[in-house]
Amino acid sequence: MQAPFGRILTAMITPFSADGSIALDEAVRIAEHLVAHGSEGIVVHGTTGEASTLTDDEKLALVEAVAGAVGSKVPVIAGTGSNDTAHSAHLTRAAATLGVAGFLAVTPYYNKPPIAGIEAHVRAMAAAAGDLPLILYNIPQRVVLHLTPAELDRLSQVDTVVAVKQAVTDLDEARQIVEAGRLALYAGNDDLLLPFAQLGGVGGICVASHIAGDDMLAVQAAVDRGDLAEARRLDAALTPLFEALSVTVNPIPIKTAMELLGFATGNLRLPLVPATPAERATVREAMVARGLLG
């Protein structure tokens, strides 16, 4: 199956100014950096973009700025899903006018709807999106609900649902998604990129690609051309970086890494907090070892 939005998409961080507002100029600078370093697509205001603490106006301003800057070069995907169907549809409808290529629809969280409710939720988002496609986002560690391959196949019956960001480590489930043939499978965790690619996954919606996008794209490309030895070599070399970026909850480590690279990322919004000195040292050491810092 072809990758509908490119192979490596970066779930982009959201930079903040000193006063706590979104730093839109810096967001554009980050987006341009990503496009220049291996990202074939960008996801804005997803988990890594601190979507849960952004207002609707902030989300729309962010997607407009990023899509306006790089949307002619790569697909820009807007994370418009929430646990409120009416709100998700409203935000999707508004973002659809701003140059996006599609939407990321996280499984509704906290209220724990049955699959019939999740399907109705996805259909409402699809209706709001018009002809633009949706990527399902299956991340049970954050939303409690775990969509099974059979449930994902049910949701794939919605015409404009074309892919899933699968943040589930079970490789048999990934295999079932690929074998069903309805959804393009994107790795939802950085360390799943290679295992999923070997099963027929089309790429990943990644975090480490902020700073290692070219190499992560090379992993997927190596699998696509059948060079598994090269893919495994590249992935093994990336493993220490993946581990360092997991030293605490995302997006704290990757915002630290981008700040170390010279980007004005600003603080995180509470209840997220900056990296501790020890966490910062872990990230820095991994970046130095990879040659990203002197």
N, C-alpha and C positions, 0 to 999 in steps of 0.2 A: 504493500500500500504506500502511496506517495504521502509525503509530509504536507498537510494542507497549509501550514503557516511557516514553513521552514523547519530545519532540523533542530537547531539550538535556539530556544527563546529564553531570554533572561527575564525573570520576575524582578523588575527594577525596584531599587530602594527609592524612597521619597526623601529628598533633602529638605531641611528646614532652615529658615533664617534665624538670626539671634532672637527675634521677637516671637518665634514659634510658628510663623506663617510658612507656607510652602515656598521654597526658593525655586521659582519656575525657571529662571535663567540657568541655574545649576542643574536642574532636572534635564533641560535640553542638552547641556554639556555632557551629562552622564549618558543620555540616550545616544548622542553622537559617538561617544567613546565606545559604547557597546556595539554599535553597528560597525565600527572600524575594527573591532576585535572579536569577530566570530559569531556575533548574535545575528541570526537570520530573522528574528522577530523579537518583539518586546511586549511584556505584560505589565501594565501599569495598575496601580492600587490593588494588588493582590496581597497575600499574606506578608510577603517581604516588603511591600510598599506601605505597611502599617494601615491597611484599609479600614480596620476596625475603629480607628480614631480619627479618620478624615471625614469632614462634612461632605454632603453632596456637592456643594459649590466648589469645594477644594478638589474633589475627584474630577469634576467636569473641567475645571481649569487646567488640571494636570494632564488629562488625556488630550485636551485641545492643544496644549503647548507641545507635547511630545509627538502627537500625530501630525501636527503642523510642521514640525521640524524634520521628522524622519519617516513619516508615513508614506511618502512616495518611494522610499528605498526598501523598507521592510514592513511586514504586517505589524500593526499595533493593536493589541488585544486589551480590552478593558474588563477589569474584574468588577462586575456589577451585581453579582449574586449576594444574597444575605439570607437571614432566616425569616424575612418578611416578604411574601410574594408580591404584594402591591408595591412595596418600596423597590424591590428588585426590578420589577417591570418598568416602574417610573424612571429609574436611573438608566436602565438599558435603553429605553426610548429616547432619553435625552442625549446619551452618549452616541447613539446611532447617527446623529447629525454632525458629528465632529471629526469624521474621517477615519474611524476605526475599521479594522478588518474583521472583527468578531468580538466575542465575549467569553469570559470565563465564569462558569456558573458553579459555585461551591455548593455542596450538599447543605440544605438548611440545617442549622445547628440549634442546639439548646431545646427547641420545642419537640424534637424527635418525631417527625411525621412518619406515617407508614408509607410504603412505596407508592400507593395511590396518590397521596398528598405530594410526594416528591415529583411524580410524573405531572401532576397538575401545575406545580410550581414551574417546572422546566417548560411546559407548554405555554405558560403565561409569559415567561421570559422570551421564548422563541417568537411568540406573536408580537411582542414589543420590539424585537430585533428586526422584524421584517425579513428581508432576504439574507441578512448577515448571519453567519454560522455561530454555533455555540460549542465550547469545549466544556465538558463536565469535569468537575474537580472532586476526586474521591480521596479524602484525607481524614480517615476515621480518628486518628490521634488528636485532631483538633475539633472535630464536629460530633464525635461520639458514634454516629451512624457509619456503618461499613457497607457500602454498596457492593453486592456480590456481582460476579460476571453475569448471572442471569438478570439481575436488576438493571445493570448497565445496558444489557442487550434490550431490555424493555424500553429504557429511556432512549436508546438509539433509534427507536421507531419514529421519533419526532424528526421530521425531514431535515431540519437544519442543524441537528446535533451530529457533529462529524468527528469528534475526537474526545479523548479522556486524558486528563492529567492524573495519573495513577500513583498516589503516594502510599502504596501498599507493597510490602516487601515479598509477598507470596508470589513466587514465580509461576506456580501452576495457574493462579488467577490471571496473571499477565498472559500466559499462553492461551487460556480460554478466550480472552478478549481478542487476541490476534486471530485465533482460529475461527471465531464467529464472523470476522471479516467486515464488521459494520463500522467500527470506530478505529481511527488512527490512535495508536498507543504512544503517549508521551510519558517518559519517566518523570515522576513528581519529586524524586529525591536525586541529588547529584550522584550518589553511589549506585543508583539503579540504572544509570544511562547505559553502561555496557551490558549488564545482564538482560535488560529489556531489548536492546538492539539485537542481541544474539537470538532472541525469540521472534524478531520481526517488528520491534518497536521502531518508530520513525524518528525519534529524537527525544529531547528533554526540555521541560520548562524548569530552568535551573537557577541556582543562586551563585555558585562558584564561578559561573560564566561571566560575572562582573569583572573578574580578574584573571580568568583562565579560559576565556571563551574560544580562542583559536584552538587550543589543545583539546577542548571538549568537542568541538566540531570535528576535529581530526579523528577522535575516537569513533564517532558515528560514521564518518566517511570511510574509515578503514573497514568497519563491519559491512557497510553497504557494498564495498567492492570485494568483499570476501577475504580480507587480510586480517584474520582474527589474531594472529601473533602480534601484529603491530598495534591493534586495538588494545590488547591486553597489556602490552608494554606501556602504552600511553596512559592507560587507566591506572596501572600500578604506580606510575610516577605521580599521578594526581592524588592518590589516596591520602598521603599526609596532609595535603591542603584541605581535602574534604573533611578530614578528622578535626583539623584545627578550626574550621568554620562551623563545627558542631560542638565547640567547647561550652557554649551556652545557647539559649534559645534564639532562633532566627527571628528578626534580622540583626540582632546585636553584633555578632561577629563580622558580618559582611559590611555593615556600616562602618565598623572599626577599620576593616581592611581598605575600604574606599577612602576613608579619611587619611589613612597612612599613605595612600597613593597621591594625596594632594587634592582630593575633592572636598568641597565645603558641605559635608553631609549634615552638619548641625546635630542637635541632640535627638534622642528618641522621645516619643510622646509617652507619658505615663499611661499605663502602669509599666511600660518598658523602661529600662534604665541603662545607662552606659556600661560598657564592659568594665570589669574590675581590672586593676593593674595586672593580675595574674592572667586573666583572660586575654587582655590586650597583648601581653608578652607572648602568649601561645600563638596568637594570630600573626604577630610580627615575625616570630621565629620561623614559622612555616613559609611566610612570604620571602624572607631572606634566603631560606634554603632553596626556594624555587627561582631565585634570581629576580624577584619582583621589587626588592628593596636592596639597597647597598648595606 
